[in-house]
């Protein structure tokens, strides 16, 4: 089994070394690390060339945004399993990909879902919030629920079935992808109740009221685009339960 890890980057010189090092440190031997850079103006590419795991792929060219870059990386992937690791995220420990491989081998599923911990920049060992993918089920999609996207690993065949990430969404193409994957294509999956990914708290989907409004409206659209009834009140009903994710 080979695992492909796709990292999308743009002007990520301040954080990408942590990402690259966390992939290089993985104990699982068969890892293909694909870095898709959007023609960065800083030192992102030179850092990637220096620190990328041996045998990886690196492209740097203009793109149409995050989801277009993800599509490019997935198209280049030759692994049996594909995971996405953004340029400001890190694996929680060196055995993450080994645990993913074991889960796929044991359960013979289309997808393995893990948990994500959020931290303030500079303090990766102090988790402020834990996104538990075990709360997700396909029946909860109309209420805006999805697994933690950075800890979602799919087989390459599953990506071929579901299709590309849509580039006409600003923030929620990952949610729209989840709708297609688990509601329409009915991928089978297992939840691995472990912290697999650590994310900085300043990502695009955690960056304030404007982002929240866009997420909610695009979540409604994603469901309706795929023939699933929902409304804004249903989507927003998840927020009280989201408070349970914060770690004291």
C-alpha positions as CSV (number, residue, x, y, z in Angstrom):
1,X,0.0,0.0,0.0
2,X,1.2,3.5,-0.8
3,X,-0.2,6.7,0.6
4,X,-0.1,10.0,-1.3
5,X,-0.2,13.2,0.7
6,X,-1.2,16.4,-1.1
7,X,0.0,19.7,0.3
8,X,-1.4,22.9,-1.3
9,X,0.7,26.0,-0.6
10,X,0.8,29.7,-1.4
11,X,3.3,32.1,0.3
12,X,3.6,29.6,3.1
13,X,7.2,30.1,4.0
14,X,6.4,30.8,7.7
15,X,4.7,27.4,8.2
16,X,5.4,24.9,5.5
17,X,8.7,23.7,7.1
18,X,6.6,22.3,10.0
19,X,4.3,20.5,7.5
20,X,7.1,19.1,5.4
21,X,9.0,17.9,8.5
22,X,5.9,16.2,9.8
23,X,5.5,14.2,6.6
24,X,9.2,13.3,6.5
25,X,9.0,12.0,10.0
26,X,6.2,9.5,9.2
27,X,7.2,6.0,10.0
28,X,5.1,4.5,7.2
29,X,7.6,3.7,4.4
30,X,5.5,4.1,1.2
31,X,4.6,7.8,1.2
32,X,4.4,10.1,-1.9
33,X,4.3,13.7,-0.9
34,X,3.0,16.0,-3.6
35,X,3.4,19.8,-3.0
36,X,1.3,22.0,-5.2
37,X,2.4,25.7,-5.0
38,X,0.4,28.5,-6.5
39,X,3.4,30.5,-7.8
40,X,4.4,31.8,-4.4
41,X,6.3,35.1,-4.1
42,X,8.2,34.1,-1.0
43,X,10.6,31.2,-0.2
44,X,7.9,28.5,-0.1
45,X,9.3,26.6,-3.2
46,X,12.9,26.7,-2.0
47,X,11.9,25.4,1.4
48,X,9.9,22.6,-0.2
49,X,12.8,21.6,-2.4
50,X,15.0,21.3,0.6
51,X,12.7,19.6,3.1
52,X,10.3,17.5,1.0
53,X,10.2,13.8,1.6
54,X,12.4,11.8,-0.8
55,X,10.5,10.7,-3.9
56,X,7.9,13.5,-3.7
57,X,6.6,15.8,-6.4
58,X,6.6,19.6,-6.5
59,X,4.9,21.9,-9.0
60,X,4.7,25.6,-8.8
61,X,2.3,27.5,-11.1
62,X,-0.7,29.8,-11.0
63,X,-4.0,28.2,-10.1
64,X,-7.6,29.1,-9.6
65,X,-7.4,28.9,-5.8
66,X,-7.2,26.3,-3.1
67,X,-9.6,23.7,-4.6
68,X,-8.1,23.9,-8.0
69,X,-4.7,23.2,-6.5
70,X,-6.1,20.3,-4.5
71,X,-7.5,18.8,-7.8
72,X,-4.1,19.1,-9.4
73,X,-2.4,17.3,-6.6
74,X,-5.0,14.5,-6.5
75,X,-4.6,14.1,-10.3
76,X,-0.9,13.6,-9.8
77,X,-1.3,11.1,-6.9
78,X,-0.3,7.5,-7.6
79,X,-1.0,6.1,-4.1
80,X,-3.7,3.7,-3.1
81,X,-4.8,6.2,-0.4
82,X,-4.9,10.0,-0.7
83,X,-4.8,12.5,2.1
84,X,-4.7,16.3,2.1
85,X,-2.4,18.2,4.4
86,X,-2.4,22.0,4.1
87,X,0.8,24.0,4.3
88,X,0.0,25.3,7.9
89,X,-1.1,21.9,9.3
90,X,1.0,19.1,10.8
91,X,0.5,15.4,11.6
92,X,-0.1,14.8,15.3
93,X,2.7,12.2,15.6
94,X,5.0,10.1,13.4
95,X,2.7,7.1,13.2
96,X,-0.4,8.8,11.7
97,X,0.0,7.3,8.3
98,X,0.8,3.9,9.7
99,X,-2.5,4.0,11.7
100,X,-4.3,5.1,8.5
101,X,-2.9,2.2,6.5
102,X,-3.8,-0.3,9.3
103,X,-7.4,1.0,9.4
104,X,-7.8,0.6,5.6
105,X,-6.3,-2.9,5.7
106,X,-8.5,-3.9,8.7
107,X,-11.8,-2.5,7.5
108,X,-11.7,-2.5,3.7
109,X,-13.5,0.8,3.4
110,X,-13.5,3.7,1.0
111,X,-12.6,6.3,3.6
112,X,-11.0,6.6,7.0
113,X,-12.0,9.6,9.2
114,X,-9.9,11.0,12.0
115,X,-10.0,13.9,14.4
116,X,-8.3,17.3,14.2
117,X,-6.9,19.5,17.0
118,X,-6.6,23.3,16.7
119,X,-3.8,25.2,18.3
120,X,-2.5,28.8,18.5
121,X,0.5,29.4,16.4
122,X,3.6,28.5,18.3
123,X,1.9,26.2,20.7
124,X,1.2,22.9,18.9
125,X,1.1,20.9,22.1
126,X,-1.7,23.0,23.6
127,X,-4.9,21.9,21.8
128,X,-7.7,24.5,22.2
129,X,-10.4,22.7,20.2
130,X,-10.9,19.1,19.0
131,X,-13.0,18.4,16.0
132,X,-14.4,14.9,16.6
133,X,-15.3,13.3,13.2
134,X,-17.2,10.6,15.1
135,X,-20.1,13.0,15.4
136,X,-20.6,12.9,11.6
137,X,-23.0,10.6,9.9
138,X,-24.5,11.1,6.4
139,X,-27.9,11.6,7.9
140,X,-26.6,14.8,9.6
141,X,-25.4,16.4,6.4
142,X,-28.6,18.5,6.0
143,X,-27.7,20.0,9.4
144,X,-24.3,21.0,8.1
145,X,-22.2,18.3,9.7
146,X,-19.1,16.9,8.0
147,X,-16.0,15.0,9.1
148,X,-12.8,17.0,9.8
149,X,-11.7,17.4,6.2
150,X,-7.9,17.5,6.8
151,X,-8.2,14.1,8.6
152,X,-10.3,12.5,5.8
153,X,-8.4,9.9,3.8
154,X,-9.9,8.3,0.7
155,X,-8.9,5.6,-1.7
156,X,-7.8,6.8,-5.1
157,X,-10.8,4.8,-6.5
158,X,-13.1,6.7,-4.2
159,X,-11.8,10.0,-5.5
160,X,-12.4,8.8,-9.0
161,X,-16.0,8.0,-8.2
162,X,-16.8,11.2,-6.4
163,X,-15.0,13.6,-8.8
164,X,-13.2,16.8,-8.4
165,X,-13.6,19.6,-5.8
166,X,-15.7,22.3,-7.3
167,X,-13.9,25.6,-7.9
168,X,-17.1,27.8,-7.9
169,X,-17.3,27.6,-4.0
170,X,-15.3,30.1,-2.0
171,X,-14.9,28.1,1.2
172,X,-17.3,25.1,1.2
173,X,-16.1,23.0,-1.7
174,X,-14.9,20.5,0.9
175,X,-18.5,20.3,2.4
176,X,-20.0,20.0,-1.1
177,X,-17.5,17.2,-1.8
178,X,-18.6,15.4,1.4
179,X,-22.2,15.7,0.3
180,X,-21.4,13.9,-3.0
181,X,-19.1,11.4,-1.3
182,X,-21.3,10.2,1.6
183,X,-24.8,11.1,0.5
184,X,-24.8,10.5,-3.2
185,X,-22.0,8.0,-3.7
186,X,-22.6,6.5,-0.3
187,X,-18.9,5.8,0.4
188,X,-18.4,3.4,3.3
189,X,-16.1,4.6,6.1
190,X,-14.7,4.0,9.5
191,X,-13.9,6.6,12.2
192,X,-10.5,6.3,13.8
193,X,-11.1,8.0,17.2
194,X,-7.6,9.5,17.3
195,X,-6.1,13.0,16.9
196,X,-4.4,12.8,13.5
197,X,-3.9,16.4,12.4
198,X,-3.0,19.6,14.2
199,X,-4.2,22.9,12.6
200,X,-3.5,26.5,13.4
201,X,-6.6,28.4,14.4
202,X,-6.2,31.2,11.8
203,X,-7.3,29.1,8.7
204,X,-9.7,30.4,6.1
205,X,-12.7,28.6,7.6
206,X,-12.0,29.9,11.1
207,X,-11.4,33.5,10.3
208,X,-14.4,35.4,11.6
209,X,-18.0,36.4,11.0
210,X,-17.7,36.9,7.2
211,X,-16.3,33.5,6.7
212,X,-19.0,32.0,8.9
213,X,-21.8,33.6,6.9
214,X,-20.2,32.3,3.7
215,X,-19.9,28.8,5.1
216,X,-23.5,28.7,6.1
217,X,-24.9,30.0,2.8
218,X,-22.6,27.8,0.7
219,X,-23.5,24.8,2.9
220,X,-27.2,25.3,2.0
221,X,-26.3,25.6,-1.6
222,X,-24.1,22.5,-1.5
223,X,-27.0,20.4,-0.2
224,X,-29.5,21.9,-2.7
225,X,-27.1,21.4,-5.6
226,X,-27.1,17.7,-4.7
227,X,-30.9,17.3,-4.2
228,X,-30.8,17.3,-0.4
229,X,-33.3,19.5,1.4
230,X,-32.0,21.9,4.0
231,X,-32.3,25.5,5.1
232,X,-30.2,28.1,7.0
233,X,-31.8,27.4,10.3
234,X,-31.0,23.7,10.0
235,X,-27.4,24.4,9.0
236,X,-26.9,26.8,12.0
237,X,-28.4,24.4,14.5
238,X,-25.1,22.7,14.8
239,X,-23.3,25.6,16.5
240,X,-24.4,24.9,20.1
241,X,-23.0,21.4,19.9
242,X,-19.9,22.8,18.3
243,X,-19.1,24.4,21.7
244,X,-18.4,20.9,23.0
245,X,-15.3,20.8,20.8
246,X,-13.4,23.4,22.9
247,X,-10.9,21.9,25.4
248,X,-10.6,23.4,28.8
